[in-house]
Amino acid sequence: MLVTPSWLLAAVVLTVLFAPTVRFWAPATGTPGVLVVSFVFVLLLFGSVFCHEVAHALVARSRGHRVDELALTLWGGHTAYSGGAHRPGDTALVAVVGPLTNLALALAFWVGFQAQSVESVPALLLYAGAFSNAFVGAFNLLPGLPLDGGQVLEAAVWKATGSRTRGTVVAGWVGRVVGVGVVVGVLLWPLTSGSRPDVVQVMWAALIGAFLWSGATEAMRTGRRREALAGLTVRSLATPAVLVTQGSGVADVGRAAEGRGETVVVVVDRSHAPVGWVDPRAVAAVPADQVAATTVDAVVVPFPAGSAVRADASGPELLQHLAGTSGGSRVVPVADDGRVTGVLDVARVAAALRPGSRQ
């Protein structure tokens, strides 16, 4: 579990904001006592958030995923998981269990509050725990990303259409509507009773609305990147290779590539293992009177060791391989059954992941 510095900021702010409520319930309590009680409430609140995230993590793990991170942040928390088969039903189940955990905690706190015979600090904490958990649970069930309810909506559209990206976009737009609705609701609700909107409430609503809008926007971007990544294949991006052996003359390069269209000349050793590729600009820079005496070894750009990528590689596997072996090289070899068949330009892979790209 990771506790970010932003959580500490949130804890301080919430402690100060809740202090007036504690003072109202316990007017005889001094300032140190008020702050202690207020901080205890904050601990209860983040304890509830922790239970929310643990529920996500346990269900994700039970569905075959690997939990990568469980964090408490300024906005509450988040759980990141990966691996396993991503299915609409699993996504919805992992998402909905968090808010349901909060609603169950709200019920438990409410039962405890009802058992109190007098108004007291423990009663206040139980009531606050019930209210905050009910609010967090209900709010997270709203059907818009980045909320848990948005992930449920995403899964439903995904199941209905067969497209996870379409589900992400639909849930993202609903999340934007929810964000705007929070702000509009806080502004208009007081007007129905003839009062004026509270400035503090409007500020909080604007902050929450901005968070929802930006979260929904980022979710849609992630969904489109995920779709682009899923369609990323070596075969669709590779450039065919023409092979020449180490020690061959520079003059052989032009003859080998002549009439073959878009190709890259790859230098291999005697066992046909890839050594590097020939940069045409380096070949062109060889003086005409030295071409006959110059070998490809003088103009070869070496491949990083172990950088050869399989011709059938695709998606996250391809990116992981490039990140781990390319070593910043522009070009890596493509191998099919141990035989070099082409090269892959890393910049071309990056361009294919940009929004709106076409392979």
Secondary structure, DSSP 8 states (H G I E B T S, - for coil): -EE-HHHHHHHHHHHHHHHHHHHHH-TTS-HHHHHHHHHHHHHHHHHHHHHHHHHHHHHHHHTT-EEEEEEEETTEEEEEEE-S---HHHHHHHHHHHHHHHHHHHHHHHHHHHT-SS--HHHHHHHHHHHHHHHHHHHHTSSSTTSHHHHHHHHHHHHHHS-HHHHHHHHHHHHHHHHHHHHHHHHHHHHHTT----HHHHHHHHHHHHHHHHHHHHHHHHHHHHHHHHT-BHHHH-EEEEEEETT-BHHHHHHHHTT--S-EEEEE-TT--EEEEE-HHHHHTS-GGGGGG-BGGGTEEE--TT--EETT-BHHHHHHHHHHH-TT-SEEEEEETTEEEEEEEHHHHHHHTSTT---
